[in-house]
Amino acid sequence: MPSGSVRGRGVSGPAGAERAAVPGRDTSVLKQDFLDILVCPKCKGKLEYDEGEQTLTCWECRLRYEIDDDIPIMLIDKAKPVPPDESP
């Protein structure tokens, strides 16, 4: 096996990178204890997690933060505005 190779089933990451799958780790859902400490970077308010859309929404600021490869992108300038007709 070439050096740097990982045995077993891998999980594809950005740009085709390969990382080892962690047994027992659910890669599609953020853990509740992690979600509990996240707040909106703009107003420090509560965020609502949408598992299906993989987003975190601040209804106070009306901003939506995307989650990319299980990593919340908590940058205000990368957040998308929530449409005016959408409500919690």
Residue frames relative to the residue before (quaternion, step in Angstrom):
aa qw qx qy qz dx dy dz
M 1.0000 0.0000 0.0000 0.0000 0.00 0.00 0.00
P 0.4627 -0.6918 0.4698 0.2943 3.65 -0.78 0.97
S 0.5746 -0.5820 0.4304 0.3818 3.58 -1.14 0.61
G 0.7494 0.3534 -0.2893 0.4794 3.54 -1.07 0.77
S 0.5527 0.6044 -0.3994 0.4120 3.61 1.25 -0.14
V 0.2678 -0.7418 0.5951 0.1547 3.52 -1.18 0.61
R 0.3610 -0.7283 0.5394 0.2198 3.57 -0.85 0.95
G 0.7354 0.4204 -0.3046 0.4354 3.52 -1.21 0.45
R 0.7030 -0.4502 0.3514 0.4239 3.48 -1.38 -0.08
G 0.2116 -0.7964 0.5576 0.1000 3.57 -0.79 1.00
V 0.3361 -0.6852 0.6025 0.2334 3.50 -1.36 0.21
S 0.3918 -0.7359 0.4989 0.2367 3.54 -0.69 1.05
G 0.1685 -0.7883 0.5873 0.0728 3.56 -0.97 0.87
P 0.7916 -0.2841 0.2096 0.4988 3.58 -1.21 -0.37
A 0.8577 0.1092 -0.1063 0.4910 3.53 -1.18 0.72
G 0.6805 -0.5237 0.2865 0.4250 3.56 1.05 0.77
A 0.3671 0.7290 -0.4998 0.2897 3.60 1.24 0.20
E 0.2803 -0.7528 0.5748 0.1559 3.55 -1.11 0.65
R 0.0135 0.7741 -0.6329 -0.0032 3.57 -0.99 0.80
A 0.5873 -0.6073 0.4079 0.3462 3.53 -1.12 0.64
A 0.4260 -0.6638 0.5503 0.2741 3.54 -1.07 0.78
V 0.2956 -0.7464 0.5708 0.1722 3.56 -0.97 0.86
P 0.4373 -0.7058 0.4833 0.2774 3.60 -0.59 1.08
G 0.8173 0.2371 -0.1901 0.4896 3.56 -0.95 0.91
R 0.5955 0.5586 -0.3754 0.4387 3.61 1.23 -0.03
D 0.2690 -0.7399 0.5965 0.1560 3.55 -0.84 1.01
T 0.2322 -0.8315 0.4929 0.1085 3.57 -0.30 1.24
S 0.6777 0.5230 -0.3013 0.4199 3.62 1.17 -0.26
V 0.7537 0.3397 -0.1835 0.5319 3.60 1.20 -0.25
L 0.3868 -0.6995 0.5479 0.2467 3.55 -0.93 0.90
K 0.5099 -0.6551 0.4713 0.2979 3.56 -1.04 0.79
Q 0.5754 -0.6278 0.4106 0.3259 3.56 -1.04 0.85
D 0.6529 0.5135 -0.3380 0.4424 3.63 0.93 -0.77
F 0.6218 0.5118 -0.3340 0.4898 3.60 1.15 -0.58
L 0.6539 0.5165 -0.3094 0.4581 3.59 0.95 -0.87
D 0.6328 0.5705 -0.3262 0.4094 3.57 1.05 -0.79
I 0.7216 0.4289 -0.2650 0.4744 3.61 1.07 -0.55
L 0.5702 0.5937 -0.3882 0.4142 3.60 1.24 -0.24
V 0.0133 -0.7722 0.6352 0.0027 3.54 -1.08 0.80
C 0.6366 -0.5053 0.4091 0.4148 3.55 -1.27 0.32
P 0.4251 -0.7258 0.4742 0.2600 3.61 -0.74 0.96
K 0.6477 0.5277 -0.3215 0.4457 3.60 1.20 -0.42
C 0.8358 0.1566 -0.0534 0.5235 3.61 0.73 -1.05
K 0.4031 -0.7258 0.4479 0.3317 3.60 1.35 -0.19
G 0.4210 0.7198 -0.4458 0.3255 3.56 1.26 0.48
K 0.6903 -0.4779 0.3680 0.3996 3.51 -1.40 0.12
L 0.2545 -0.7571 0.5869 0.1326 3.55 -1.17 0.74
E 0.2719 -0.7390 0.5938 0.1656 3.56 -1.10 0.72
Y 0.2885 -0.7752 0.5467 0.1304 3.57 -0.75 1.15
D 0.1018 -0.7588 0.6412 0.0523 3.56 -0.91 0.98
E 0.3162 -0.7951 0.4916 0.1621 3.55 -0.19 1.33
G 0.6661 0.5244 -0.3032 0.4351 3.59 0.95 -0.86
E 0.7468 0.3771 -0.1981 0.5107 3.57 0.94 -0.91
Q 0.2802 -0.7756 0.5020 0.2605 3.57 1.31 -0.36
T 0.4974 0.6097 -0.4508 0.4214 3.54 0.72 1.21
L 0.2314 -0.6987 0.6521 0.1819 3.51 -1.41 0.28
T 0.1179 -0.8203 0.5591 0.0267 3.58 -0.73 1.08
C 0.1871 -0.7251 0.6520 0.1193 3.53 -1.08 0.87
W 0.2727 -0.7888 0.5312 0.1458 3.56 -0.44 1.22
E 0.5691 0.5919 -0.3793 0.4264 3.60 1.19 -0.46
C 0.7635 0.3237 -0.1609 0.5351 3.59 0.89 -0.99
R 0.2937 -0.7704 0.4941 0.2760 3.55 1.31 -0.45
L 0.4642 0.6299 -0.4682 0.4105 3.52 0.94 1.06
R 0.1887 -0.7726 0.5999 0.0868 3.56 -1.12 0.77
Y 0.1907 -0.7842 0.5877 0.0569 3.53 -0.81 1.15
E 0.3576 -0.7444 0.5267 0.2013 3.57 -0.81 1.00
I 0.2756 -0.7097 0.6223 0.1818 3.54 -1.30 0.50
D 0.0639 -0.8110 0.5811 -0.0208 3.55 -0.62 1.17
D 0.8363 -0.0933 0.0113 0.5402 3.57 -0.60 1.19
D 0.6971 -0.4908 0.2344 0.4672 3.57 0.97 1.04
I 0.6206 0.5045 -0.3566 0.4828 3.60 1.21 0.37
P 0.3302 -0.7418 0.5460 0.2064 3.60 -0.57 1.12
I 0.2851 -0.7392 0.5885 0.1611 3.56 -0.89 0.98
M 0.0402 -0.8593 0.5079 -0.0454 3.54 0.12 1.37
L 0.3839 0.6925 -0.5062 0.3417 3.57 0.87 0.98
I 0.4899 -0.6923 0.4449 0.2875 3.57 -0.68 1.11
D 0.6983 0.4769 -0.2870 0.4501 3.60 0.90 -0.86
K 0.6625 0.4647 -0.3076 0.5006 3.63 1.26 -0.20
A 0.5236 0.6394 -0.4101 0.3859 3.62 1.25 -0.26
K 0.3156 -0.7309 0.5756 0.1868 3.54 -1.22 0.61
P 0.4864 -0.6609 0.4753 0.3174 3.59 -0.97 0.77
V 0.4340 -0.6585 0.5486 0.2777 3.54 -1.13 0.73
P 0.5113 -0.6544 0.4538 0.3231 3.62 -0.82 0.93
P 0.5945 -0.6202 0.3816 0.3410 3.60 -1.00 0.81
D 0.6933 0.4834 -0.2848 0.4523 3.61 1.07 -0.63
E 0.5972 0.5593 -0.3578 0.4501 3.61 1.28 -0.05
S 0.0285 -0.7996 0.5998 -0.0011 3.56 -1.00 0.86
P 0.6516 -0.5428 0.3599 0.3889 3.60 -1.23 0.44
